[in-house]
Amino acid sequence: MLADPEMKHKLELARIYSRDKSQFVKEGNFKVDENLIISKISLSPSTESLADSKSSGKGLSPLEEEKLIDENATENGLVGSPKDEDGIIMTNKRGNQPVSTFLRTPEKNIGAQKHVKKFSDFVSLQKMGEGAYGKVNLCIHKKNRYIVVIKMIFKERILVDTWVRDRKLGTIPSEIQIMATLNKKPHENILRLLDFFEDDDYYYIETPVHGETGCIDLFDLIEFKTNMTEFEAKLIFKQVVAGIKHLHDQGIVHRDIKDENVIVDSKGFVKIIDFGSAAYVKSGPFDVFVGTIDYAAPEVLGGNPYEGQPQDIWAIGILLYTVVFKENPFYNIDEILEGDLKFNNAEEVSEDCIELIKSILNRCVPKRPTIDDINNDKWLVI
């Protein structure tokens, strides 16, 4: 089936995602589309405004594109609309070609097929990553021909305190429950959950492909896009802030914000990924360290009980410093706990940006800004 000419565009997508990341940047495929991002950033357009954008030919943000495709599916009798009881895949009921190149809408009842669907239903096109708790693959469904990213989580490595009992979804890792919760109020800077299923060894989390011409994580982008301007960094960071604000507004903390968990497509649109360390805000503090040491706040590394939101704030401060200055502000635990915050080549960066970084990386937790403070900071005004 993979030799089918109709699949050429999808195989090309796999090629794009598997190529060397430095070439992705050097070939000129990555360019922050400043006008497009500025016009869409922090907006939640109505259906009417979406229709206007469509008719006028203006570019749409990823979330807007998903909404328009959902609407078109409903209007044209296509499977996959949220209003279609049995709909899963965006294909014409008469069996014609897929409506979208690779986009798939979330299951109406996420997890309903978790004991029916199998990983063998998919062909793995490319390994995208591997870690202590699992691995990530770009996959194509053999029968229905949609492409998704599948995160495989080793069941035996799921921490005891991260299992939750959900009335609808059953006993599952909290990562799945949190993503399902976020699906109820989607945000264009947060990766959406399409579906999940399981077998004896793994949980499988299906998520959409980000970007029609490829994407790159912020870690690689910082390394390879050496000419990134402060304004481009601002546009990327503003979207990260919007995503974290949405999480905090929903009573959720990420707890592992870092450059590897922020992906950017070729137009500069950002999505926050990997909710394996995420948790709901609770009445008392957290007392177990999760996340990445380089992005951990001093109060966390000091072994003290900590609040989730200030930890996320500290982490995005490290992220901003890293994007702007192309290096980490601190390189070991001692520096995080007590080291001076230094700014090399500070003359090349605006004073407003430096002042924002200083305010975020404040070791005194009560003096650290909230996500709303950061969102309203003058440096982020465009």
C-alpha positions in Angstrom: 0.0 0.0 0.0 2.8 2.4 0.7 3.8 2.2 -3.0 0.4 3.6 -3.9 0.9 6.9 -5.9 -1.8 8.5 -3.7 0.6 8.1 -0.8 3.4 10.1 -2.4 2.6 13.3 -0.5 2.6 11.4 2.8 5.9 9.7 2.1 7.3 13.1 1.3 6.1 14.3 4.7 7.9 11.4 6.3 11.0 12.4 4.3 10.7 15.9 5.5 10.5 14.9 9.1 13.4 12.4 8.9 15.9 14.7 7.3 18.8 16.4 9.1 17.6 19.3 11.2 20.4 21.5 10.2 19.4 21.1 6.6 15.8 22.0 7.6 17.1 25.4 8.7 19.8 25.9 6.2 17.6 25.1 3.2 15.5 28.1 4.1 12.5 26.0 4.9 12.3 27.6 8.4 11.3 31.2 8.4 9.2 32.9 11.0 6.2 34.3 9.2 6.0 37.5 11.3 2.8 38.9 9.8 1.0 35.6 10.0 1.9 35.1 13.6 1.1 38.6 14.7 -2.3 38.5 13.0 -3.2 35.2 14.8 -1.4 35.3 18.1 -3.5 35.2 21.2 -6.7 35.2 19.2 -9.7 32.9 19.5 -11.6 33.8 16.3 -15.3 33.1 15.9 -16.7 30.9 13.1 -17.6 34.1 11.3 -14.1 35.4 11.4 -12.8 32.0 10.3 -15.1 32.1 7.3 -13.9 35.6 6.5 -10.3 34.5 6.7 -11.0 31.6 4.4 -12.8 33.7 1.8 -10.2 36.4 1.8 -7.4 33.9 1.3 -5.5 34.9 4.5 -3.3 32.4 6.2 -4.8 30.5 9.1 -3.2 29.4 12.3 -3.1 25.6 12.9 -6.1 25.6 15.3 -8.1 27.7 12.8 -7.3 25.2 10.1 -8.5 22.3 12.2 -11.8 24.2 12.9 -12.3 24.9 9.2 -11.7 21.4 8.2 -14.1 20.2 10.9 -16.7 22.6 9.5 -16.1 21.5 5.9 -16.5 17.9 7.0 -19.9 18.6 8.4 -21.0 20.6 5.4 -19.9 18.2 2.8 -21.0 14.9 4.4 -17.5 13.8 5.4 -16.6 11.3 8.1 -14.6 12.8 11.0 -16.8 15.7 12.0 -17.3 16.0 15.8 -21.0 15.9 15.1 -20.7 12.5 13.3 -21.4 9.7 15.8 -19.2 7.2 14.0 -16.7 9.6 12.3 -13.0 9.1 12.9 -11.1 9.7 9.6 -11.5 12.7 7.3 -12.6 10.7 4.2 -15.5 11.1 1.9 -18.4 8.7 2.7 -18.3 7.5 -0.9 -14.7 6.3 -0.4 -12.9 9.0 -2.2 -9.4 10.4 -1.3 -8.8 11.9 2.1 -9.9 15.5 2.4 -6.8 16.5 4.3 -3.2 15.6 3.5 -2.6 14.2 6.9 -4.8 16.0 9.4 -7.0 13.8 11.6 -9.6 15.1 14.0 -9.7 13.8 17.6 -11.9 10.8 18.4 -15.4 11.7 19.6 -15.0 9.2 22.4 -11.2 9.1 23.2 -10.1 5.7 24.4 -13.2 3.9 23.2 -11.1 1.6 21.0 -8.2 1.2 23.4 -8.6 -2.6 23.6 -9.4 -2.9 19.8 -6.8 -0.7 18.1 -3.3 -2.1 17.8 0.1 -0.7 17.0 0.3 -3.3 14.3 -2.5 -1.3 12.5 0.2 1.3 11.8 3.4 1.4 9.8 6.2 3.3 11.5 7.7 5.8 9.0 10.3 7.3 11.2 11.6 7.2 14.7 11.3 10.7 16.1 12.8 10.2 19.6 13.4 7.8 22.5 13.8 8.3 26.2 13.7 6.5 29.5 9.9 6.2 29.6 9.2 5.4 25.9 9.7 6.3 22.3 8.0 8.4 19.6 7.3 7.4 16.0 5.8 9.0 13.0 3.2 6.5 11.8 0.7 5.9 9.0 -2.5 3.9 9.5 -2.4 1.0 7.1 -6.1 1.0 6.3 -7.3 4.6 6.7 -4.1 6.3 5.6 -3.9 9.0 8.1 -0.5 10.1 9.6 0.0 10.7 13.3 2.7 10.9 15.8 2.5 8.0 18.3 4.2 8.2 21.7 4.8 4.8 23.2 5.0 4.7 27.0 6.5 1.7 28.8 3.8 0.6 31.3 6.4 -0.9 33.7 8.2 2.5 33.9 5.1 4.6 34.7 5.6 6.0 38.2 3.2 4.7 40.9 1.9 8.2 41.8 1.1 9.1 38.1 -1.7 6.6 37.6 -5.2 8.0 37.8 -8.7 6.6 37.8 -10.9 8.4 35.3 -14.7 7.7 35.3 -14.8 7.6 31.5 -11.3 6.5 30.5 -10.5 4.0 33.2 -7.2 3.6 35.0 -4.7 5.5 32.9 -1.4 7.5 33.2 -2.2 11.1 34.3 -0.6 12.3 31.0 -3.5 11.0 29.1 -6.1 12.3 31.4 -4.6 15.8 31.4 -4.4 15.9 27.6 -8.0 14.7 27.4 -9.0 17.5 29.8 -7.1 20.1 27.6 -9.0 18.8 24.6 -12.2 20.1 26.0 -10.9 23.6 25.6 -8.2 23.4 22.9 -5.5 26.0 22.4 -3.4 26.5 19.3 -0.1 26.4 21.2 -0.9 23.1 23.1 -0.5 19.7 21.4 -3.9 18.0 21.1 -4.7 14.3 22.0 -6.3 12.4 19.1 -6.7 9.1 20.8 -5.0 6.5 22.9 -4.9 2.7 23.2 -2.9 0.1 25.0 -1.5 -3.5 25.0 0.3 -5.5 27.6 3.5 -3.5 27.4 2.6 0.0 26.3 0.2 2.9 26.3 0.1 4.5 22.9 -0.8 8.3 22.6 -1.8 9.5 19.2 -1.2 13.2 18.4 -1.3 15.3 15.2 1.7 16.0 13.0 2.7 19.7 13.5 3.5 21.6 10.3 2.9 20.7 6.7 6.5 21.2 5.7 8.1 19.9 8.8 8.9 21.1 12.3 11.8 21.4 14.7 12.2 21.5 18.4 13.5 24.7 20.0 16.7 22.9 21.1 17.6 22.2 17.5 16.3 25.6 16.2 18.6 27.4 18.7 21.6 25.4 17.6 21.1 25.7 13.8 19.3 29.1 13.3 22.3 31.2 14.4 20.8 34.3 12.8 17.5 34.3 14.8 16.6 37.9 15.7 15.3 39.1 19.0 12.0 39.8 17.3 11.7 36.2 16.1 12.6 35.0 19.6 9.8 37.3 21.0 7.2 35.8 18.6 8.2 32.3 19.6 8.3 33.1 23.3 5.0 35.0 23.2 3.3 31.8 22.0 5.0 29.7 24.7 3.6 32.2 27.3 0.2 31.9 25.7 0.3 28.2 26.0 1.5 28.2 29.6 -1.2 30.8 30.5 -3.8 28.5 29.1 -2.5 25.6 31.2 -2.4 27.6 34.3 -5.9 29.0 33.6 -7.1 25.4 33.4 -5.5 24.5 36.7 -2.7 22.5 35.2 1.1 22.9 35.5 3.5 21.4 32.9 6.6 21.0 35.2 8.9 20.1 32.3 9.1 23.2 30.1 12.3 23.1 28.2 13.5 23.7 24.6 13.0 20.1 23.7 9.4 20.3 24.6 8.6 23.2 22.4 8.2 22.5 18.7 8.1 25.1 15.9 6.8 24.6 12.4 8.2 26.2 9.3 6.0 29.3 9.7 7.0 29.8 13.3 3.9 28.4 14.9 4.6 26.9 18.3 3.2 23.9 20.2 4.0 22.8 23.7 4.4 19.0 23.9 5.1 16.2 26.4 2.7 16.2 29.4 4.4 13.3 31.1 5.3 15.4 34.1 2.2 17.6 34.1 -0.1 17.7 37.1 -3.2 19.4 38.3 -2.7 22.4 40.7 -3.5 21.2 44.2 -4.2 22.8 47.5 -0.8 21.9 48.9 2.7 22.1 47.4 4.5 19.4 45.4 7.3 17.5 47.2 8.7 15.3 44.4 11.1 16.6 41.8 10.1 15.9 38.2 11.4 17.5 35.0 14.9 18.5 33.9 17.6 19.8 36.2 18.8 22.6 33.8 15.3 24.1 34.0 14.5 23.4 37.6 13.8 26.3 40.0 16.1 26.8 43.0 13.4 25.9 45.5 12.9 22.6 43.7 16.6 21.7 43.7 16.9 22.8 47.3 14.6 19.9 48.3 11.8 22.1 49.5 8.1 21.7 48.8 7.2 23.8 45.8 4.3 25.3 44.0 3.8 24.2 40.3 3.2 27.6 38.7 6.4 29.3 39.9 8.4 26.3 38.7 6.9 26.7 35.2 7.7 30.4 35.4 11.3 29.8 36.2 11.5 27.3 33.4 10.2 29.7 30.8 12.8 32.2 32.1 15.6 29.8 31.4 13.9 29.1 28.0 13.8 32.8 27.1 17.5 33.3 28.1 18.5 30.3 26.1 16.6 31.4 22.9 17.9 35.0 23.1 21.5 34.4 24.2 22.0 30.9 22.6 23.4 29.4 25.9 22.2 28.4 29.3 22.3 30.9 32.1 23.4 28.3 34.6 25.4 25.1 34.0 25.1 23.2 37.3 23.1 22.9 40.5 25.3 25.2 42.5 25.0 28.0 39.8 21.2 27.6 39.8 21.1 27.8 43.6 23.6 30.7 44.1 25.3 31.7 40.8 25.1 35.2 39.4 22.9 35.8 36.4 25.2 37.1 33.7 24.4 38.4 30.2 27.1 38.0 27.6 26.8 40.3 24.6 24.0 42.2 26.4 24.5 45.2 24.2 22.9 43.2 21.4 19.7 42.6 23.3 17.1 45.2 24.3 16.9 46.4 27.9 13.3 45.4 28.2 14.1 41.8 27.3 16.9 41.7 29.9 14.7 43.1 32.6 12.0 40.6 31.9 14.5 37.7 32.2 15.8 39.2 35.5 12.3 39.4 36.9 11.5 35.8 35.9 14.7 34.3 37.2 14.2 35.7 40.7 15.1 33.1 43.4 12.6 34.7 45.7 9.4 32.9 44.8 6.9 35.5 46.0 8.7 38.1 43.8 8.6 36.0 40.7 6.0 37.2 38.2 2.9 35.2 37.4 2.1 34.1 33.8 -0.3 37.0 33.6 2.4 39.4 34.6 4.7 38.0 31.9 1.9 38.0 29.3 1.4 41.7 29.9 5.0 42.7 30.0 6.0 45.6 27.8 8.7 43.5 26.0 6.0 41.2 24.6 3.9 44.1 23.2 3.9 43.8 19.4 
